[in-house]
Each structure stands twice: as structure tokens, then as C-alpha cells.
Amino acid sequence: CKPKAGETVVVTGAAGAVGSAVGQIAKIKGCRVVGFAGSDAKVEYLKSIGFDAAYNYKTISSIDDALKESCPNGVDQFFDNVGGEFFEVVLSRMNEFGRASICGAISVYNALEPPKAHAVSGLLIYKQLRVEGF
């Protein structure tokens, strides 16, 4: 993602080995880092390793509300380990020329039916986003 000091980075699956390393590297580079995880214990872990904000996605009212609160100036970089709804909502909050690295899609790995696809190509074009598989 090429993090730059002062940028805001959002990491999903942030308490895992990859997500926590991404967040720590972004902090070293001078970024504001926001993480999402699946338990309160994981949220506390993220805060203990330096994340500026962390949320338990199972207990928040909405992903969008959490992003409004923790990323008032938008998202510059997104490291996605989850996919699905997270991907769509975070993309809508990204700044122009933002970058997204897609590492996983844990939200759909065990789905019995393929997820309903939403059109995000217009958003990618309008905001001139860069999306890469990792």
C-alpha cells in the first residue's frame, strides 16, 4: 500500500498475524491506524499494540458509523482480510487516489451460496482508487 506519514489506514481482520503486522508497520510509517476484529479481547489487543482506534464488528451499530467516528477525513489505505460488506463500506469512505490491498475474504469462505455482488466499479473509477490482490 506504500503507507505515508499522516495517512489513515483501515485494517480488517486486524488481530490476526497479518492484520496486526500491517497495522504496526503503518504506525511505524506515521499513519493513523483503525482496526476491526471479532471480539472485545481482540480490540484491547489492537489498542495495546498501538492502533489508534479499534472496533468489535459484532457489537458496533454499523461499519459506516465506526468509520465516520474514527476516520473523519476519510480512508487513504485499506488492507482487507474480510471482504463482503466491509469491502463495500470502506471503499465508499476512501479518499481520492486511495489504495486497497486485498489479502483475504474470510467473510465468504464458508458461505453456502455465493455472496450477492454489488457494483463498485463506478466508485473505483470516480475516486480513482487502486486495488491490488496481495
C-alpha positions in Angstrom: 0.0 0.0 0.0 3.0 2.3 0.3 1.9 4.0 3.6 2.8 7.6 4.0 3.0 9.6 7.3 -0.3 11.3 8.1 -2.5 8.9 6.1 -5.3 6.9 7.6 -5.1 3.1 7.2 -8.0 0.7 7.9 -7.3 -3.0 8.6 -9.9 -5.7 8.8 -9.1 -9.0 10.4 -6.7 -6.7 12.3 -6.0 -9.0 15.3 -4.6 -11.8 13.1 -1.0 -12.3 12.3 -1.1 -10.5 9.0 -3.5 -7.7 10.1 -1.6 -6.9 13.3 1.7 -6.7 11.4 0.1 -4.4 8.8 -1.2 -2.1 11.5 2.2 -2.0 13.3 4.1 -1.2 10.1 1.6 1.5 9.3 2.1 3.0 12.7 5.9 2.9 12.3 5.4 4.8 9.0 3.5 7.5 10.8 -0.1 6.6 9.8 -3.3 6.7 11.8 -4.5 3.1 12.1 -8.0 1.8 12.6 -8.7 -1.9 13.1 -11.7 -4.2 13.1 -11.8 -7.5 14.9 -14.3 -10.0 16.2 -14.1 -9.7 20.0 -13.6 -7.2 22.8 -10.4 -9.0 23.8 -9.0 -8.6 20.3 -9.9 -4.9 20.3 -8.0 -4.5 23.5 -5.0 -6.3 21.9 -5.1 -3.9 19.0 -5.1 -0.9 21.2 -2.2 -2.4 23.2 0.0 -2.7 20.1 -0.7 0.9 19.1 -3.8 1.0 16.9 -5.4 4.5 17.2 -8.9 3.0 17.1 -10.3 -0.5 17.1 -13.8 -1.9 16.9 -15.5 -5.2 17.6 -17.5 -5.5 14.4 -20.0 -7.8 16.1 -21.1 -5.1 18.6 -20.9 -1.8 16.7 -24.1 -0.3 15.2 -22.6 -0.1 11.8 -19.3 -0.2 10.0 -20.1 3.2 8.4 -20.7 4.8 11.8 -17.4 3.5 13.1 -15.6 4.8 10.1 -17.3 8.2 10.4 -16.1 8.4 14.0 -12.5 7.2 13.6 -11.8 8.4 10.0 -13.4 11.8 9.8 -11.1 12.8 6.9 -11.7 9.6 5.0 -9.5 6.5 4.4 -6.3 6.6 2.4 -5.4 2.9 2.6 -7.4 -0.2 3.2 -5.9 -3.6 4.0 -8.8 -6.1 3.7 -8.7 -9.6 5.1 -12.5 -9.9 5.3 -14.3 -8.9 2.1 -18.0 -8.7 1.7 -19.8 -5.8 3.3 -16.6 -4.4 4.8 -15.0 -4.1 1.3 -18.0 -2.1 0.0 -18.4 0.2 3.1 -14.8 1.0 3.4 -14.4 1.8 -0.3 -17.2 4.3 0.0 -15.3 6.1 2.7 -12.0 6.2 0.8 -10.3 9.4 -0.4 -9.4 10.0 -4.0 -6.3 8.1 -5.1 -6.7 5.8 -2.1 -5.2 2.3 -2.2 -6.6 -1.0 -1.2 -4.8 -4.3 -0.7 -7.0 -7.4 -0.7 -5.4 -10.2 1.2 -8.4 -12.3 2.1 -12.2 -12.7 2.1 -12.9 -14.6 5.3 -16.5 -13.4 5.3 -17.3 -15.6 2.3 -15.0 -18.6 2.7 -17.7 -20.8 4.3 -20.8 -19.3 2.6 -23.2 -21.9 1.3 -24.2 -19.6 -1.5 -22.1 -17.1 -3.4 -22.5 -13.6 -2.0 -24.6 -11.1 -3.8 -22.2 -8.9 -5.8 -22.6 -5.1 -5.7 -21.4 -2.8 -8.4 -18.3 -1.0 -7.0 -16.6 -0.3 -10.3 -18.2 3.2 -10.5 -16.8 4.0 -7.1 -13.3 2.8 -8.1 -13.4 5.0 -11.2 -14.9 8.1 -9.5 -12.4 8.0 -6.6 -9.5 6.9 -8.8 -8.8 4.0 -6.4 -6.0 1.5 -6.8 -7.0 -2.1 -5.7 -4.4 -4.9 -5.7 -4.6 -8.6 -4.6 -2.0 -9.5 -2.1 
